[in-house]
């Protein structure tokens, strides 16, 4: 059964942005996840393993057996640093590969009218890794500066940072720095629609993330004795190394990666909405295609 095609290159209102975001994810979920795991799977796997190792090893630095006077275990410091470095590098790689995989999947989807080419997607992802790395660095610095300045600048900066990757992927002539600078100009075309849409998507992302974290929260409360009102220092000492808790935390982070697809697809649809309001490229292309059909 052929999946219904969703046209990205068009203007949308607030409700259409939300419905088409989830409509695309629903229609393309299996092939999209197959492409993401095929490309970003190794990086995600290393990230999950290093996360588990970090949670297990880092908790052993402090000994809470004597509650109120924790002792410091210096023998594990260097091990923790090495694991933390692997964890950080793998987290960045997993984020970049998963984000670029989704965006280049959408690009292939648009270019081929609903069909996708995994070989082409993988090639584009690998070729643009360092560009995505640079933009991720600039994106992080921008959001940090905006947060330091005030809440309002941070809220404003969220919107251009949500579409900067899309500009780089879908406007092939744009460099990483050009995409970064253009994002601030493009959001001014229809800022409030873009802001409201991304805000709602962010709230949905947050709520779903909270739902997936419920098992680990419940297990934490039970294991530490908070439910019963009796906190056992011995439990605190071995709690971070609990394999069940580590597994639940890793599983939670894994679902966070899946949920991040909502923000990436939503950012792409918001980008095309803003782009069409300025260029009408998609509208002109559809008109020309109608003319060809009539001939």
C-alpha positions in Angstrom: 0.0 0.0 0.0 1.5 3.3 -1.1 1.8 5.9 1.7 0.2 9.3 1.2 2.6 12.0 0.1 2.9 15.1 2.3 4.0 18.2 0.4 6.6 20.1 2.4 7.0 23.1 0.1 3.9 25.1 1.0 2.6 27.7 3.5 0.8 26.4 6.5 -1.1 27.8 9.4 -0.5 26.8 13.0 -2.7 23.7 13.0 -1.4 22.4 9.7 2.2 22.6 10.9 1.3 20.4 13.9 -0.9 17.9 11.9 1.6 17.5 9.1 4.5 17.0 11.5 2.8 14.1 13.1 1.3 13.0 9.8 4.7 12.6 8.2 6.1 10.8 11.3 3.1 8.4 11.2 3.4 7.7 7.5 7.2 7.4 7.3 8.0 6.0 10.8 9.3 2.6 9.8 11.5 3.6 6.8 12.6 6.8 8.6 13.7 4.8 11.7 15.3 2.2 9.5 17.4 5.0 7.8 18.3 6.6 11.1 19.4 3.4 12.8 21.3 2.3 9.7 23.3 5.5 9.7 23.3 6.7 13.3 22.9 3.3 14.9 26.6 2.7 15.8 27.0 6.1 17.3 23.8 5.7 19.3 24.9 2.3 20.5 28.3 3.6 21.7 26.5 6.5 23.4 24.1 4.2 25.2 26.9 1.9 26.4 29.1 4.8 27.5 26.1 6.3 29.3 25.6 3.1 31.2 29.3 2.8 32.0 29.4 6.4 33.2 26.4 6.0 35.5 27.9 2.8 36.9 31.4 4.2 37.5 30.7 7.8 38.5 28.5 6.7 41.4 31.4 4.9 42.9 33.4 8.0 43.4 31.4 9.0 46.5 30.8 6.6 49.4 27.6 7.5 51.3 27.9 4.8 53.9 28.4 7.4 56.5 25.5 9.6 55.7 26.4 13.3 56.1 30.2 12.7 55.6 30.6 11.1 52.1 34.1 9.9 51.3 35.8 10.6 48.0 37.2 7.6 46.1 40.1 9.1 44.0 41.1 5.8 42.4 38.2 6.0 40.0 38.6 9.7 39.0 40.7 9.0 35.9 38.5 6.2 34.8 35.5 8.4 35.1 37.2 11.1 33.1 37.9 8.7 30.3 34.4 7.3 30.3 33.0 10.9 30.4 35.0 11.9 27.4 33.8 8.9 25.4 30.3 9.6 26.6 30.5 13.3 25.5 32.0 12.5 22.1 29.5 9.7 21.4 26.6 11.9 22.5 27.6 14.6 20.0 28.1 12.1 17.2 24.8 10.4 17.9 23.0 13.8 18.0 24.6 15.0 14.7 24.1 11.7 12.8 20.5 11.3 13.9 19.5 14.9 13.2 21.2 15.0 9.8 19.7 11.5 8.9 16.2 12.8 9.5 16.7 16.0 7.5 18.4 14.3 4.6 15.7 11.6 4.6 13.2 14.5 4.2 15.3 16.0 1.4 15.4 12.7 -0.4 11.6 12.3 0.2 10.9 15.7 -1.4 13.3 15.3 -4.3 11.9 11.9 -5.2 8.2 12.7 -4.6 7.8 10.3 -1.6 10.5 7.8 -2.4 13.9 7.8 -0.6 17.4 6.7 -1.5 19.2 5.3 1.6 22.6 5.3 -0.2 22.3 9.0 -1.1 21.1 9.9 2.4 24.0 8.1 4.0 26.5 9.8 1.7 25.1 13.3 2.4 25.1 12.6 6.2 28.8 11.6 6.2 29.8 14.4 3.9 28.3 17.1 6.1 29.3 15.8 9.5 31.7 18.6 10.3 29.4 21.3 9.0 26.7 20.0 11.4 29.3 19.9 14.1 30.2 23.5 13.6 26.5 24.6 13.5 25.8 22.6 16.6 28.6 24.4 18.4 27.3 27.8 17.2 23.8 26.8 18.1 24.8 25.8 21.6 26.8 29.0 22.2 24.0 31.2 20.9 21.4 29.6 23.2 23.8 29.9 26.2 24.4 33.6 25.5 20.6 34.2 25.0 19.9 32.5 28.4 22.5 34.6 30.1 21.1 37.8 28.7 17.4 37.1 29.6 14.5 34.8 29.1 13.0 36.8 26.2 16.2 36.7 24.0 16.4 32.9 24.7 12.8 32.4 23.6 13.5 34.4 20.4 16.7 32.5 19.7 15.0 29.1 20.0 13.1 29.7 16.7 16.0 30.4 14.3 18.1 27.7 16.0 15.2 25.3 15.2 15.5 25.9 11.5 19.2 26.5 11.0 19.9 22.8 10.1 17.0 22.8 7.7 18.4 25.9 5.8 21.7 24.2 5.4 20.2 20.9 4.1 17.5 22.2 1.9 19.3 25.2 0.5 22.4 23.4 -0.9 24.1 26.6 -1.8 24.2 27.9 1.7 27.3 27.3 3.8 27.1 26.5 7.5 27.7 30.2 8.5 25.3 31.4 5.8 22.6 29.1 7.1 23.2 30.4 10.7 22.9 34.1 9.7 20.0 33.5 7.4 18.0 31.7 10.1 17.5 35.0 12.1 16.3 36.8 9.0 13.9 34.1 7.9 12.1 33.7 11.2 11.0 37.4 11.0 8.8 36.5 8.0 6.2 34.9 10.4 7.8 34.7 13.8 4.7 34.1 15.9 3.4 31.2 13.9 6.8 29.6 13.9 7.3 30.3 17.6 3.9 29.0 18.6 4.3 25.9 16.6 7.7 25.0 17.9 6.6 25.9 21.5 3.7 23.4 21.3 6.0 20.8 19.7 8.4 21.4 22.6 5.7 20.9 25.2 4.6 17.7 23.5 8.2 16.5 23.4 8.6 17.4 27.1 5.4 15.6 28.2 6.2 12.5 26.2 9.7 12.5 27.7 8.2 12.7 31.2 5.9 9.8 30.5 8.8 7.6 29.4 10.8 8.6 32.5 8.0 7.5 34.9 9.4 3.9 35.3 12.8 5.1 36.4 11.3 7.7 38.7 9.1 5.1 40.4 11.9 2.6 40.7 14.1 5.3 42.2 11.5 6.2 44.8 11.0 2.6 45.7 14.7 1.7 45.8 15.8 4.6 48.0 13.0 4.0 50.5 11.3 7.3 49.9 7.9 5.7 49.6 8.3 4.0 52.9 9.8 7.0 54.6 12.9 5.1 55.6 16.1 6.0 53.7 18.9 3.4 54.0 22.4 4.8 53.5 23.6 1.4 52.3 21.1 1.7 49.5 22.4 5.1 48.6 25.9 3.7 48.4 25.1 1.1 45.8 22.1 2.8 44.2 23.8 4.4 41.2 25.3 1.0 40.3 21.9 -0.7 40.3 21.7 -2.4 36.9 18.0 -2.0 36.8 18.2 1.7 37.3 21.0 2.0 34.7 18.9 0.1 32.2 15.9 2.3 32.8 17.9 5.5 32.4 19.6 4.2 29.2 16.1 3.2 27.9 14.8 6.7 28.8 17.6 8.4 26.8 17.0 6.1 23.9 13.4 7.2 23.8 14.5 10.8 24.0 16.4 10.3 20.8 13.3 8.9 19.1 11.2 11.8 20.4 13.7 14.3 19.1 12.4 13.3 15.6 9.3 15.4 16.4 11.3 18.6 16.8 13.5 17.9 13.7 10.5 17.2 11.4 8.6 20.1 12.9 11.6 22.4 12.4 11.7 21.3 8.7 8.0 22.0 8.1 8.3 25.4 9.9 11.3 26.2 7.6 9.4 25.4 4.5 6.4 27.5 5.7 8.7 30.5 6.2 10.6 29.9 3.0 7.4 29.7 0.9 6.1 33.0 2.3 9.2 34.7 0.8 9.9 32.8 -2.4 6.8 30.8 -3.4 9.1 28.2 -4.9 6.9 25.3 -4.2 3.8 27.1 -5.6 5.6 27.9 -8.8 6.8 24.3 -9.2 3.4 22.9 -8.7 1.9 25.3 -11.3 4.6 24.3 -13.8 3.9 20.6 -13.2 0.2 21.2 -13.9 1.2 22.8 -17.2 3.3 19.8 -18.1 0.4 17.4 -17.3 -1.9 19.4 -19.5 0.5 19.2 -22.4 
